[in-house]
Amino acid sequence: MNLSLRIPRLRNLMKNSMRMMSLMETGTTVGRIMTGAAITNDGCIATVNIAGGINAYFTSRGEVTASPYSGFNVCHYTGDDPAKVERCRVYIAGKAGIDPCKLIMPRQTHSINCRVIDSLPVVAEDLESVDALVTSLPGVAIGVSTADCVPVLLADPVNGVVGAAHAGWRGAVGGIVGVTLDRMIALGADPHYIKAVMGPCICKDCFEVGEEVARQFPHDCVIDEEGRKPHVDLPAYVASILIAGGVAPEAVAMPFACTKCDSDRYFSARALGINSGRNFSMIVKT
């Protein structure tokens, strides 16, 4: 499947981003962005009911201090205190109603590698240099860590297949979103039933890039104004790939926050440095 053949215009989707943010705060049903997806927020973890027994979870920092690691962090390879990270992992697993050993997260490297989780336990070596996960196993949470890149959670509630992808600019242009869709389809998913939710990530106003990066994106996703460096609309590009892959436009929920604009609330590598915590986005079907 060549997902780069058609890149539809998605400015109308991006206009809904701020609306999504306000819905996250109030717990209101998302409506046109993700019909029937009820959102709740406990201060550190936002929960999106995608359909039936499939929930998506997005972490925020919670209470913070001046430390770049301050706040809720489940990523074990960022240099944070391991004991604190484990406490956070136990907490979010409890929130999802699963055992912490069933919370699966890869060691990401901006690759286009997607791992199918078809049995437990999963050995650490199988999660090295992996940037997306898919599964049809019930009670298993799969997720990705981000700090400006786009976390993409996917669910086919009809066929019971879920996916999670880490889409930085390298992975996005390399094809990680299309690879994840292909792996889900191989497990029995149908793109027409897939719903997609993007978590907090860097917005187009903050994502300044060099000319060499901008050239790798379609013109619709590049903001090139005289007197400043190019900016890339990474969420719009991810949405275009999802739609080109068969996901309905109305089933694509755009990000509800910018990590760099709101770095007091979300970890941002551009705002806090690479040596900082990570936001975690995960999905689980019961």
PyRosetta script that sets phi, psi and omega in degrees:
from pyrosetta import init, pose_from_sequence

init()
pose = pose_from_sequence("MNLSLRIPRLRNLMKNSMRMMSLMETGTTVGRIMTGAAITNDGCIATVNIAGGINAYFTSRGEVTASPYSGFNVCHYTGDDPAKVERCRVYIAGKAGIDPCKLIMPRQTHSINCRVIDSLPVVAEDLESVDALVTSLPGVAIGVSTADCVPVLLADPVNGVVGAAHAGWRGAVGGIVGVTLDRMIALGADPHYIKAVMGPCICKDCFEVGEEVARQFPHDCVIDEEGRKPHVDLPAYVASILIAGGVAPEAVAMPFACTKCDSDRYFSARALGINSGRNFSMIVKT")
pose.set_psi(1, 117.4)
pose.set_omega(1, 178.3)
pose.set_phi(2, -93.3)
pose.set_psi(2, 101.4)
pose.set_omega(2, -174.7)
pose.set_phi(3, -84.4)
pose.set_psi(3, -0.5)
pose.set_omega(3, -179.0)
pose.set_phi(4, -93.6)
pose.set_psi(4, 1.2)
pose.set_omega(4, -173.9)
pose.set_phi(5, -73.9)
pose.set_psi(5, -32.9)
pose.set_omega(5, -179.9)
pose.set_phi(6, -134.0)
pose.set_psi(6, 122.6)
pose.set_omega(6, -178.6)
pose.set_phi(7, -118.2)
pose.set_psi(7, 92.4)
pose.set_omega(7, -176.2)
pose.set_phi(8, -70.1)
pose.set_psi(8, 158.3)
pose.set_omega(8, 176.4)
pose.set_phi(9, -74.4)
pose.set_psi(9, 134.2)
pose.set_omega(9, -173.6)
pose.set_phi(10, -129.6)
pose.set_psi(10, 25.0)
pose.set_omega(10, -179.4)
pose.set_phi(11, -61.6)
pose.set_psi(11, -32.9)
pose.set_omega(11, 179.9)
pose.set_phi(12, -65.0)
pose.set_psi(12, -32.9)
pose.set_omega(12, 176.9)
pose.set_phi(13, -68.5)
pose.set_psi(13, -40.3)
pose.set_omega(13, -177.2)
pose.set_phi(14, -67.3)
pose.set_psi(14, -26.3)
pose.set_omega(14, 178.0)
pose.set_phi(15, -64.4)
pose.set_psi(15, -19.1)
pose.set_omega(15, -178.4)
pose.set_phi(16, -87.4)
pose.set_psi(16, -3.8)
pose.set_omega(16, -174.8)
pose.set_phi(17, -60.3)
pose.set_psi(17, -46.9)
pose.set_omega(17, -178.8)
pose.set_phi(18, -67.7)
pose.set_psi(18, -33.7)
pose.set_omega(18, 176.3)
pose.set_phi(19, -63.0)
pose.set_psi(19, -39.8)
pose.set_omega(19, 178.2)
pose.set_phi(20, -61.4)
pose.set_psi(20, -39.0)
pose.set_omega(20, 179.7)
pose.set_phi(21, -62.1)
pose.set_psi(21, -44.9)
pose.set_omega(21, -178.6)
pose.set_phi(22, -67.8)
pose.set_psi(22, -34.3)
pose.set_omega(22, 177.5)
pose.set_phi(23, -65.8)
pose.set_psi(23, -36.6)
pose.set_omega(23, 177.8)
pose.set_phi(24, -60.5)
pose.set_psi(24, -39.3)
pose.set_omega(24, -177.6)
pose.set_phi(25, -69.1)
pose.set_psi(25, -36.5)
pose.set_omega(25, -171.7)
pose.set_phi(26, -96.3)
pose.set_psi(26, -13.3)
pose.set_omega(26, -177.2)
pose.set_phi(27, 78.3)
pose.set_psi(27, 17.3)
pose.set_omega(27, -178.3)
pose.set_phi(28, -75.7)
pose.set_psi(28, 149.2)
pose.set_omega(28, 174.4)
pose.set_phi(29, -60.2)
pose.set_psi(29, 137.9)
pose.set_omega(29, -172.2)
pose.set_phi(30, -68.2)
pose.set_psi(30, -33.2)
pose.set_omega(30, 175.3)
pose.set_phi(31, 75.6)
pose.set_psi(31, -122.7)
pose.set_omega(31, -172.6)
pose.set_phi(32, -62.3)
pose.set_psi(32, -28.2)
pose.set_omega(32, -177.3)
pose.set_phi(33, -75.0)
pose.set_psi(33, -44.7)
pose.set_omega(33, 176.2)
pose.set_phi(34, -148.5)
pose.set_psi(34, 89.9)
pose.set_omega(34, -172.3)
pose.set_phi(35, -55.3)
pose.set_psi(35, 125.3)
pose.set_omega(35, 174.9)
pose.set_phi(36, 81.4)
pose.set_psi(36, 5.7)
pose.set_omega(36, -178.3)
pose.set_phi(37, -87.3)
pose.set_psi(37, 102.5)
pose.set_omega(37, 179.9)
pose.set_phi(38, -82.2)
pose.set_psi(38, 132.6)
pose.set_omega(38, -176.1)
pose.set_phi(39, -113.5)
pose.set_psi(39, 132.1)
pose.set_omega(39, 173.0)
pose.set_phi(40, -128.5)
pose.set_psi(40, 157.6)
pose.set_omega(40, -176.3)
pose.set_phi(41, -142.4)
pose.set_psi(41, 125.5)
pose.set_omega(41, -180.0)
pose.set_phi(42, -100.4)
pose.set_psi(42, 9.2)
pose.set_omega(42, -179.7)
pose.set_phi(43, 107.3)
pose.set_psi(43, -39.0)
pose.set_omega(43, 177.1)
pose.set_phi(44, -114.2)
pose.set_psi(44, -26.5)
pose.set_omega(44, -175.8)
pose.set_phi(45, -132.1)
pose.set_psi(45, 123.8)
pose.set_omega(45, 173.4)
pose.set_phi(46, -96.1)
pose.set_psi(46, 133.8)
pose.set_omega(46, -179.0)
pose.set_phi(47, -113.7)
pose.set_psi(47, 129.3)
pose.set_omega(47, 176.8)
pose.set_phi(48, -116.9)
pose.set_psi(48, 116.5)
pose.set_omega(48, 174.0)
pose.set_phi(49, -80.5)
pose.set_psi(49, 106.4)
pose.set_omega(49, -176.5)
pose.set_phi(50, -75.8)
pose.set_psi(50, -46.4)
pose.set_omega(50, 178.0)
pose.set_phi(51, -172.7)
pose.set_psi(51, 132.5)
pose.set_omega(51, 174.4)
pose.set_phi(52, 49.8)
pose.set_psi(52, -119.5)
pose.set_omega(52, -177.4)
pose.set_phi(53, -94.2)
pose.set_psi(53, 23.0)
pose.set_omega(53, 178.7)
pose.set_phi(54, -111.9)
pose.set_psi(54, 119.7)
pose.set_omega(54, 179.5)
pose.set_phi(55, -121.0)
pose.set_psi(55, 145.0)
pose.set_omega(55, 172.6)
pose.set_phi(56, -110.6)
pose.set_psi(56, 145.1)
pose.set_omega(56, -178.3)
pose.set_phi(57, -129.4)
pose.set_psi(57, 135.6)
pose.set_omega(57, 179.2)
pose.set_phi(58, -130.2)
pose.set_psi(58, 124.8)
pose.set_omega(58, -179.1)
pose.set_phi(59, -88.7)
pose.set_psi(59, 154.5)
pose.set_omega(59, 167.9)
pose.set_phi(60, -126.9)
pose.set_psi(60, 174.2)
pose.set_omega(60, -173.0)
pose.set_phi(61, -72.0)
pose.set_psi(61, -29.9)
pose.set_omega(61, -174.5)
pose.set_phi(62, 74.2)
pose.set_psi(62, -141.1)
pose.set_omega(62, 179.3)
pose.set_phi(63, -72.5)
pose.set_psi(63, 132.4)
pose.set_omega(63, -175.6)
pose.set_phi(64, -130.5)
pose.set_psi(64, 159.0)
pose.set_omega(64, 171.5)
pose.set_phi(65, -121.3)
pose.set_psi(65, -162.3)
pose.set_omega(65, -178.8)
pose.set_phi(66, -74.7)
pose.set_psi(66, -15.2)
pose.set_omega(66, -177.5)
pose.set_phi(67, -67.8)
pose.set_psi(67, 137.8)
pose.set_omega(67, 177.5)
pose.set_phi(68, -67.6)
pose.set_psi(68, -13.6)
pose.set_omega(68, 176.5)
pose.set_phi(69, -97.7)
pose.set_psi(69, -2.0)
pose.set_omega(69, -175.9)
pose.set_phi(70, -65.3)
pose.set_psi(70, 129.7)
pose.set_omega(70, 177.4)
pose.set_phi(71, 119.2)
pose.set_psi(71, -174.3)
pose.set_omega(71, -174.2)
pose.set_phi(72, -77.4)
pose.set_psi(72, 117.7)
pose.set_omega(72, -174.9)
pose.set_phi(73, -142.9)
pose.set_psi(73, 122.1)
pose.set_omega(73, 178.8)
pose.set_phi(74, -106.9)
pose.set_psi(74, 1.7)
pose.set_omega(74, -177.3)
pose.set_phi(75, -82.7)
pose.set_psi(75, 122.2)
pose.set_omega(75, -171.5)
pose.set_phi(76, -90.4)
pose.set_psi(76, -2.3)
pose.set_omega(76, -177.0)
pose.set_phi(77, -118.9)
pose.set_psi(77, 29.1)
pose.set_omega(77, -179.8)
pose.set_phi(78, -106.9)
pose.set_psi(78, -2.2)
pose.set_omega(78, -178.9)
pose.set_phi(79, 95.5)
pose.set_psi(79, 4.5)
pose.set_omega(79, 178.5)
pose.set_phi(80, -75.9)
pose.set_psi(80, 165.7)
pose.set_omega(80, 179.0)
pose.set_phi(81, -61.9)
pose.set_psi(81, 118.6)
pose.set_omega(81, -176.5)
pose.set_phi(82, -58.3)
pose.set_psi(82, -37.4)
pose.set_omega(82, -179.8)
pose.set_phi(83, -64.8)
pose.set_psi(83, -41.0)
pose.set_omega(83, 178.1)
pose.set_phi(84, -65.4)
pose.set_psi(84, -43.9)
pose.set_omega(84, 179.6)
pose.set_phi(85, -59.0)
pose.set_psi(85, -42.7)
pose.set_omega(85, -179.8)
pose.set_phi(86, -64.9)
pose.set_psi(86, -39.0)
pose.set_omega(86, 177.0)
pose.set_phi(87, -60.9)
pose.set_psi(87, -40.8)
pose.set_omega(87, 179.1)
pose.set_phi(88, -66.3)
pose.set_psi(88, -39.2)
pose.set_omega(88, 178.1)
pose.set_phi(89, -63.2)
pose.set_psi(89, -43.0)
pose.set_omega(89, 179.0)
pose.set_phi(90, -63.2)
pose.set_psi(90, -39.3)
pose.set_omega(90, -178.2)
pose.set_phi(91, -65.4)
pose.set_psi(91, -48.2)
pose.set_omega(91, -177.0)
pose.set_phi(92, -70.2)
pose.set_psi(92, -32.0)
pose.set_omega(92, 175.0)
pose.set_phi(93, -63.6)
pose.set_psi(93, -42.0)
pose.set_omega(93, 176.8)
pose.set_phi(94, -62.5)
pose.set_psi(94, -38.1)
pose.set_omega(94, 178.1)
pose.set_phi(95, -60.0)
pose.set_psi(95, -36.8)
pose.set_omega(95, -179.5)
pose.set_phi(96, -87.3)
pose.set_psi(96, -6.3)
pose.set_omega(96, 178.8)
pose.set_phi(97, 74.3)
pose.set_psi(97, 32.1)
pose.set_omega(97, -179.9)
pose.set_phi(98, -126.5)
pose.set_psi(98, 163.8)
pose.set_omega(98, 173.6)
pose.set_phi(99, -73.1)
pose.set_psi(99, 139.7)
pose.set_omega(99, 179.9)
pose.set_phi(100, -55.2)
pose.set_psi(100, -28.0)
pose.set_omega(100, 179.9)
pose.set_phi(101, -70.3)
pose.set_psi(101, -11.6)
pose.set_omega(101, 178.4)
pose.set_phi(102, -100.4)
pose.set_psi(102, 14.0)
pose.set_omega(102, 174.4)
pose.set_phi(103, -98.6)
pose.set_psi(103, 110.6)
pose.set_omega(103, -172.9)
pose.set_phi(104, -109.1)
pose.set_psi(104, 124.9)
pose.set_omega(104, 176.8)
pose.set_phi(105, -137.6)
pose.set_psi(105, 137.8)
pose.set_omega(105, -176.2)
pose.set_phi(106, -86.7)
pose.set_psi(106, 167.5)
pose.set_omega(106, 170.2)
pose.set_phi(107, -92.8)
pose.set_psi(107, 101.5)
pose.set_omega(107, -168.9)
pose.set_phi(108, -83.9)
pose.set_psi(108, 145.0)
pose.set_omega(108, -179.3)
pose.set_phi(109, -140.2)
pose.set_psi(109, 22.1)
pose.set_omega(109, -176.8)
pose.set_phi(110, 62.1)
pose.set_psi(110, 34.6)
pose.set_omega(110, 178.3)
pose.set_phi(111, -89.5)
pose.set_psi(111, -175.9)
pose.set_omega(111, 170.9)
pose.set_phi(112, -116.9)
pose.set_psi(112, 30.0)
pose.set_omega(112, -179.7)
pose.set_phi(113, -89.0)
pose.set_psi(113, 130.3)
pose.set_omega(113, 178.5)
pose.set_phi(114, -121.8)
pose.set_psi(114, 130.0)
pose.set_omega(114, -178.6)
pose.set_phi(115, -107.0)
pose.set_psi(115, 131.0)
pose.set_omega(115, 173.9)
pose.set_phi(116, -87.2)
pose.set_psi(116, 124.4)
pose.set_omega(116, 177.1)
pose.set_phi(117, -96.2)
pose.set_psi(117, 101.3)
pose.set_omega(117, -177.0)
pose.set_phi(118, -113.6)
pose.set_psi(118, -2.3)
pose.set_omega(118, 176.9)
pose.set_phi(119, -161.3)
pose.set_psi(119, 161.0)
pose.set_omega(119, 177.1)
pose.set_phi(120, -123.5)
pose.set_psi(120, 152.4)
pose.set_omega(120, -1.9)
pose.set_phi(121, -77.5)
pose.set_psi(121, 164.5)
pose.set_omega(121, 176.8)
pose.set_phi(122, -106.3)
pose.set_psi(122, 125.0)
pose.set_omega(122, -179.4)
pose.set_phi(123, -77.8)
pose.set_psi(123, 148.7)
pose.set_omega(123, -175.0)
pose.set_phi(124, -58.0)
pose.set_psi(124, -35.8)
pose.set_omega(124, -178.0)
pose.set_phi(125, -61.4)
pose.set_psi(125, -29.8)
pose.set_omega(125, -179.4)
pose.set_phi(126, -75.3)
pose.set_psi(126, -9.1)
pose.set_omega(126, -179.4)
pose.set_phi(127, -108.4)
pose.set_psi(127, 2.7)
pose.set_omega(127, 178.7)
pose.set_phi(128, -74.3)
pose.set_psi(128, 137.6)
pose.set_omega(128, 179.0)
pose.set_phi(129, 52.9)
pose.set_psi(129, 47.4)
pose.set_omega(129, 178.2)
pose.set_phi(130, -123.5)
pose.set_psi(130, 134.6)
pose.set_omega(130, -177.4)
pose.set_phi(131, -122.4)
pose.set_psi(131, 7.7)
pose.set_omega(131, 174.5)
pose.set_phi(132, -156.3)
pose.set_psi(132, 150.2)
pose.set_omega(132, 178.8)
pose.set_phi(133, -133.4)
pose.set_psi(133, 146.5)
pose.set_omega(133, 171.1)
pose.set_phi(134, -137.1)
pose.set_psi(134, 153.0)
pose.set_omega(134, 178.8)
pose.set_phi(135, -159.7)
pose.set_psi(135, 158.0)
pose.set_omega(135, 169.8)
pose.set_phi(136, -119.5)
pose.set_psi(136, 7.6)
pose.set_omega(136, -178.9)
pose.set_phi(137, -75.9)
pose.set_psi(137, 131.9)
pose.set_omega(137, 175.4)
pose.set_phi(138, -76.1)
pose.set_psi(138, 148.8)
pose.set_omega(138, 176.1)
pose.set_phi(139, 73.6)
pose.set_psi(139, 13.8)
pose.set_omega(139, 177.9)
pose.set_phi(140, -115.7)
pose.set_psi(140, 122.9)
pose.set_omega(140, 179.7)
pose.set_phi(141, -94.3)
pose.set_psi(141, 129.3)
pose.set_omega(141, 174.5)
pose.set_phi(142, -118.6)
pose.set_psi(142, 142.1)
pose.set_omega(142, -176.7)
pose.set_phi(143, -159.1)
pose.set_psi(143, 170.7)
pose.set_omega(143, 179.9)
pose.set_phi(144, -132.8)
pose.set_psi(144, 152.9)
pose.set_omega(144, 179.2)
pose.set_phi(145, -103.3)
pose.set_psi(145, 139.7)
pose.set_omega(145, -179.3)
pose.set_phi(146, -145.2)
pose.set_psi(146, 158.7)
pose.set_omega(146, 174.1)
pose.set_phi(147, -149.5)
pose.set_psi(147, 47.5)
pose.set_omega(147, 178.1)
pose.set_phi(148, 140.3)
pose.set_psi(148, -34.4)
pose.set_omega(148, 176.5)
pose.set_phi(149, -65.0)
pose.set_psi(149, 167.1)
pose.set_omega(149, -176.6)
pose.set_phi(150, -91.0)
pose.set_psi(150, 119.4)
pose.set_omega(150, 170.5)
pose.set_phi(151, -86.8)
pose.set_psi(151, 128.1)
pose.set_omega(151, -177.8)
pose.set_phi(152, -119.1)
pose.set_psi(152, 117.5)
pose.set_omega(152, 176.7)
pose.set_phi(153, -107.8)
pose.set_psi(153, 134.4)
pose.set_omega(153, -172.5)
pose.set_phi(154, -128.9)
pose.set_psi(154, 143.3)
pose.set_omega(154, 179.6)
pose.set_phi(155, -148.5)
pose.set_psi(155, 131.3)
pose.set_omega(155, 167.0)
pose.set_phi(156, -107.6)
pose.set_psi(156, 96.4)
pose.set_omega(156, -175.9)
pose.set_phi(157, -70.5)
pose.set_psi(157, -18.7)
pose.set_omega(157, -179.8)
pose.set_phi(158, -75.3)
pose.set_psi(158, -43.7)
pose.set_omega(158, -177.1)
pose.set_phi(159, -102.2)
pose.set_psi(159, -1.5)
pose.set_omega(159, 172.8)
pose.set_phi(160, 71.7)
pose.set_psi(160, 36.6)
pose.set_omega(160, 179.2)
pose.set_phi(161, -118.4)
pose.set_psi(161, 134.8)
pose.set_omega(161, 179.3)
pose.set_phi(162, -128.3)
pose.set_psi(162, 159.2)
pose.set_omega(162, -180.0)
pose.set_phi(163, -148.3)
pose.set_psi(163, 158.8)
pose.set_omega(163, 176.7)
pose.set_phi(164, -142.5)
pose.set_psi(164, 130.3)
pose.set_omega(164, -178.0)
pose.set_phi(165, -132.3)
pose.set_psi(165, 143.0)
pose.set_omega(165, 175.1)
pose.set_phi(166, -102.2)
pose.set_psi(166, 110.2)
pose.set_omega(166, -175.0)
pose.set_phi(167, -115.4)
pose.set_psi(167, 86.8)
pose.set_omega(167, 165.9)
pose.set_phi(168, -79.6)
pose.set_psi(168, -179.4)
pose.set_omega(168, -176.4)
pose.set_phi(169, -65.8)
pose.set_psi(169, -36.8)
pose.set_omega(169, 179.8)
pose.set_phi(170, -65.2)
pose.set_psi(170, -48.6)
pose.set_omega(170, 179.4)
pose.set_phi(171, -65.3)
pose.set_psi(171, -37.1)
pose.set_omega(171, -178.7)
pose.set_phi(172, -63.6)
pose.set_psi(172, -50.9)
pose.set_omega(172, -179.7)
pose.set_phi(173, -72.0)
pose.set_psi(173, -23.3)
pose.set_omega(173, 177.8)
pose.set_phi(174, -75.0)
pose.set_psi(174, -23.6)
pose.set_omega(174, 175.6)
pose.set_phi(175, 116.1)
pose.set_psi(175, 17.2)
pose.set_omega(175, -175.5)
pose.set_phi(176, -61.0)
pose.set_psi(176, -35.1)
pose.set_omega(176, -178.9)
pose.set_phi(177, -68.8)
pose.set_psi(177, -44.8)
pose.set_omega(177, 177.4)
pose.set_phi(178, -64.0)
pose.set_psi(178, -39.7)
pose.set_omega(178, 177.5)
pose.set_phi(179, -61.2)
pose.set_psi(179, -42.1)
pose.set_omega(179, 179.8)
pose.set_phi(180, -64.0)
pose.set_psi(180, -43.8)
pose.set_omega(180, 176.1)
pose.set_phi(181, -59.6)
pose.set_psi(181, -43.5)
pose.set_omega(181, 179.9)
pose.set_phi(182, -61.3)
pose.set_psi(182, -41.5)
pose.set_omega(182, 179.3)
pose.set_phi(183, -66.3)
pose.set_psi(183, -38.0)
pose.set_omega(183, 177.0)
pose.set_phi(184, -64.7)
pose.set_psi(184, -42.8)
pose.set_omega(184, 178.9)
pose.set_phi(185, -62.3)
pose.set_psi(185, -38.9)
pose.set_omega(185, 178.0)
pose.set_phi(186, -63.2)
pose.set_psi(186, -25.7)
pose.set_omega(186, 177.5)
pose.set_phi(187, -87.1)
pose.set_psi(187, -1.8)
pose.set_omega(187, 177.5)
pose.set_phi(188, 113.2)
pose.set_psi(188, 2.4)
pose.set_omega(188, -179.8)
pose.set_phi(189, -74.0)
pose.set_psi(189, 154.5)
pose.set_omega(189, 175.4)
pose.set_phi(190, -118.9)
pose.set_psi(190, 120.7)
pose.set_omega(190, -177.7)
pose.set_phi(191, -53.4)
pose.set_psi(191, -30.0)
pose.set_omega(191, -178.8)
pose.set_phi(192, -66.8)
pose.set_psi(192, -20.0)
pose.set_omega(192, 178.8)
pose.set_phi(193, -100.1)
pose.set_psi(193, -8.4)
pose.set_omega(193, -173.9)
pose.set_phi(194, -74.0)
pose.set_psi(194, 135.6)
pose.set_omega(194, 172.1)
pose.set_phi(195, -112.7)
pose.set_psi(195, 141.1)
pose.set_omega(195, -177.0)
pose.set_phi(196, -126.5)
pose.set_psi(196, 137.2)
pose.set_omega(196, 176.6)
pose.set_phi(197, -129.5)
pose.set_psi(197, 125.5)
pose.set_omega(197, 174.5)
pose.set_phi(198, -98.1)
pose.set_psi(198, 135.7)
pose.set_omega(198, 179.3)
pose.set_phi(199, -90.9)
pose.set_psi(199, -173.8)
pose.set_omega(199, -179.2)
pose.set_phi(200, -54.8)
pose.set_psi(200, 135.7)
pose.set_omega(200, -179.7)
pose.set_phi(201, -160.1)
pose.set_psi(201, 177.9)
pose.set_omega(201, -178.1)
pose.set_phi(202, -74.6)
pose.set_psi(202, 138.1)
pose.set_omega(202, -178.1)
pose.set_phi(203, -89.1)
pose.set_psi(203, 169.9)
pose.set_omega(203, -176.6)
pose.set_phi(204, -64.7)
pose.set_psi(204, -28.6)
pose.set_omega(204, 179.8)
pose.set_phi(205, -73.1)
pose.set_psi(205, -23.4)
pose.set_omega(205, -177.9)
pose.set_phi(206, -101.0)
pose.set_psi(206, -19.7)
pose.set_omega(206, -173.3)
pose.set_phi(207, -87.1)
pose.set_psi(207, 78.0)
pose.set_omega(207, 176.8)
pose.set_phi(208, -81.4)
pose.set_psi(208, 134.0)
pose.set_omega(208, -177.6)
pose.set_phi(209, -135.8)
pose.set_psi(209, 168.5)
pose.set_omega(209, 174.5)
pose.set_phi(210, -82.6)
pose.set_psi(210, 167.0)
pose.set_omega(210, -179.3)
pose.set_phi(211, -59.3)
pose.set_psi(211, -35.5)
pose.set_omega(211, -177.2)
pose.set_phi(212, -66.3)
pose.set_psi(212, -30.8)
pose.set_omega(212, 176.1)
pose.set_phi(213, -78.5)
pose.set_psi(213, -45.6)
pose.set_omega(213, -178.3)
pose.set_phi(214, -56.7)
pose.set_psi(214, -35.4)
pose.set_omega(214, -177.6)
pose.set_phi(215, -65.4)
pose.set_psi(215, -17.8)
pose.set_omega(215, -178.6)
pose.set_phi(216, -84.5)
pose.set_psi(216, -4.7)
pose.set_omega(216, -178.9)
pose.set_phi(217, -110.5)
pose.set_psi(217, 152.4)
pose.set_omega(217, 175.2)
pose.set_phi(218, -64.8)
pose.set_psi(218, 154.1)
pose.set_omega(218, -175.8)
pose.set_phi(219, -57.7)
pose.set_psi(219, -33.8)
pose.set_omega(219, -178.7)
pose.set_phi(220, -60.4)
pose.set_psi(220, -23.5)
pose.set_omega(220, -175.4)
pose.set_phi(221, -104.1)
pose.set_psi(221, 7.8)
pose.set_omega(221, -179.4)
pose.set_phi(222, -116.3)
pose.set_psi(222, 130.5)
pose.set_omega(222, 174.4)
pose.set_phi(223, -105.2)
pose.set_psi(223, 108.3)
pose.set_omega(223, -174.7)
pose.set_phi(224, -120.5)
pose.set_psi(224, 96.0)
pose.set_omega(224, -177.3)
pose.set_phi(225, -109.1)
pose.set_psi(225, 144.7)
pose.set_omega(225, -178.3)
pose.set_phi(226, -61.7)
pose.set_psi(226, 134.4)
pose.set_omega(226, 176.5)
pose.set_phi(227, 94.0)
pose.set_psi(227, -1.7)
pose.set_omega(227, 176.5)
pose.set_phi(228, -146.2)
pose.set_psi(228, 163.1)
pose.set_omega(228, 179.7)
pose.set_phi(229, -68.4)
pose.set_psi(229, 159.5)
pose.set_omega(229, 178.4)
pose.set_phi(230, -64.1)
pose.set_psi(230, 152.7)
pose.set_omega(230, 172.8)
pose.set_phi(231, -123.1)
pose.set_psi(231, 145.5)
pose.set_omega(231, -179.1)
pose.set_phi(232, -115.9)
pose.set_psi(232, 136.3)
pose.set_omega(232, 176.0)
pose.set_phi(233, -92.4)
pose.set_psi(233, 82.4)
pose.set_omega(233, -174.2)
pose.set_phi(234, -64.7)
pose.set_psi(234, -43.6)
pose.set_omega(234, 177.5)
pose.set_phi(235, -59.7)
pose.set_psi(235, -38.0)
pose.set_omega(235, 178.4)
pose.set_phi(236, -63.9)
pose.set_psi(236, -38.3)
pose.set_omega(236, 178.3)
pose.set_phi(237, -65.4)
pose.set_psi(237, -44.5)
pose.set_omega(237, 178.0)
pose.set_phi(238, -59.8)
pose.set_psi(238, -44.2)
pose.set_omega(238, 179.0)
pose.set_phi(239, -60.7)
pose.set_psi(239, -39.5)
pose.set_omega(239, -179.6)
pose.set_phi(240, -64.0)
pose.set_psi(240, -36.8)
pose.set_omega(240, 178.4)
pose.set_phi(241, -68.5)
pose.set_psi(241, -42.0)
pose.set_omega(241, 177.6)
pose.set_phi(242, -59.5)
pose.set_psi(242, -45.9)
pose.set_omega(242, -178.0)
pose.set_phi(243, -68.3)
pose.set_psi(243, -40.1)
pose.set_omega(243, 175.8)
pose.set_phi(244, -62.1)
pose.set_psi(244, -27.1)
pose.set_omega(244, 179.2)
pose.set_phi(245, -85.2)
pose.set_psi(245, 1.6)
pose.set_omega(245, 175.0)
pose.set_phi(246, 108.9)
pose.set_psi(246, -3.3)
pose.set_omega(246, 178.0)
pose.set_phi(247, -76.2)
pose.set_psi(247, 134.9)
pose.set_omega(247, -178.6)
pose.set_phi(248, -66.5)
pose.set_psi(248, 138.0)
pose.set_omega(248, 180.0)
pose.set_phi(249, -54.2)
pose.set_psi(249, -38.4)
pose.set_omega(249, -178.6)
pose.set_phi(250, -73.1)
pose.set_psi(250, -8.8)
pose.set_omega(250, 178.1)
pose.set_phi(251, -97.3)
pose.set_psi(251, 6.2)
pose.set_omega(251, 179.3)
pose.set_phi(252, -104.8)
pose.set_psi(252, 113.3)
pose.set_omega(252, 177.9)
pose.set_phi(253, -94.5)
pose.set_psi(253, 123.4)
pose.set_omega(253, -177.3)
pose.set_phi(254, -79.2)
pose.set_psi(254, 164.3)
pose.set_omega(254, -178.8)
pose.set_phi(255, -58.6)
pose.set_psi(255, 145.4)
pose.set_omega(255, -178.5)
pose.set_phi(256, -100.1)
pose.set_psi(256, 0.7)
pose.set_omega(256, 179.5)
pose.set_phi(257, -162.6)
pose.set_psi(257, 154.0)
pose.set_omega(257, 172.7)
pose.set_phi(258, -100.7)
pose.set_psi(258, 126.4)
pose.set_omega(258, -177.7)
pose.set_phi(259, -66.1)
pose.set_psi(259, -37.3)
pose.set_omega(259, -178.7)
pose.set_phi(260, -75.6)
pose.set_psi(260, -41.9)
pose.set_omega(260, 177.6)
pose.set_phi(261, -60.6)
pose.set_psi(261, -35.2)
pose.set_omega(261, -173.3)
pose.set_phi(262, -121.7)
pose.set_psi(262, 53.2)
pose.set_omega(262, -175.4)
pose.set_phi(263, -73.2)
pose.set_psi(263, -10.6)
pose.set_omega(263, 171.1)
pose.set_phi(264, -72.2)
pose.set_psi(264, -22.8)
pose.set_omega(264, -177.6)
pose.set_phi(265, -104.7)
pose.set_psi(265, -31.2)
pose.set_omega(265, -178.2)
pose.set_phi(266, -127.7)
pose.set_psi(266, 145.6)
pose.set_omega(266, 175.7)
pose.set_phi(267, -67.3)
pose.set_psi(267, 136.3)
pose.set_omega(267, 179.1)
pose.set_phi(268, -139.7)
pose.set_psi(268, 120.0)
pose.set_omega(268, 179.0)
pose.set_phi(269, -64.9)
pose.set_psi(269, -34.7)
pose.set_omega(269, 180.0)
pose.set_phi(270, -71.4)
pose.set_psi(270, -32.1)
pose.set_omega(270, -178.9)
pose.set_phi(271, -88.8)
pose.set_psi(271, -36.3)
pose.set_omega(271, -172.3)
pose.set_phi(272, -108.7)
pose.set_psi(272, -11.9)
pose.set_omega(272, -174.8)
pose.set_phi(273, 97.0)
pose.set_psi(273, 159.5)
pose.set_omega(273, -177.7)
pose.set_phi(274, -66.5)
pose.set_psi(274, -29.4)
pose.set_omega(274, 177.9)
pose.set_phi(275, -84.8)
pose.set_psi(275, 76.9)
pose.set_omega(275, -178.7)
pose.set_phi(276, -151.8)
pose.set_psi(276, 177.7)
pose.set_omega(276, 178.9)
pose.set_phi(277, -73.2)
pose.set_psi(277, -178.0)
pose.set_omega(277, 179.9)
pose.set_phi(278, -133.1)
pose.set_psi(278, 146.0)
pose.set_omega(278, 169.4)
pose.set_phi(279, -78.0)
pose.set_psi(279, 149.5)
pose.set_omega(279, -178.8)
pose.set_phi(280, -124.5)
pose.set_psi(280, 132.9)
pose.set_omega(280, 178.8)
pose.set_phi(281, -125.1)
pose.set_psi(281, 124.5)
pose.set_omega(281, -176.8)
pose.set_phi(282, -139.1)
pose.set_psi(282, 160.9)
pose.set_omega(282, -179.5)
pose.set_phi(283, -136.9)
pose.set_psi(283, 144.6)
pose.set_omega(283, -179.1)
pose.set_phi(284, -149.1)
pose.set_psi(284, 139.3)
pose.set_omega(284, 172.3)
pose.set_phi(285, -110.0)
pose.set_psi(285, 139.3)
pose.set_omega(285, -177.5)
pose.set_phi(286, -88.7)
pose.dump_pdb("model.pdb")
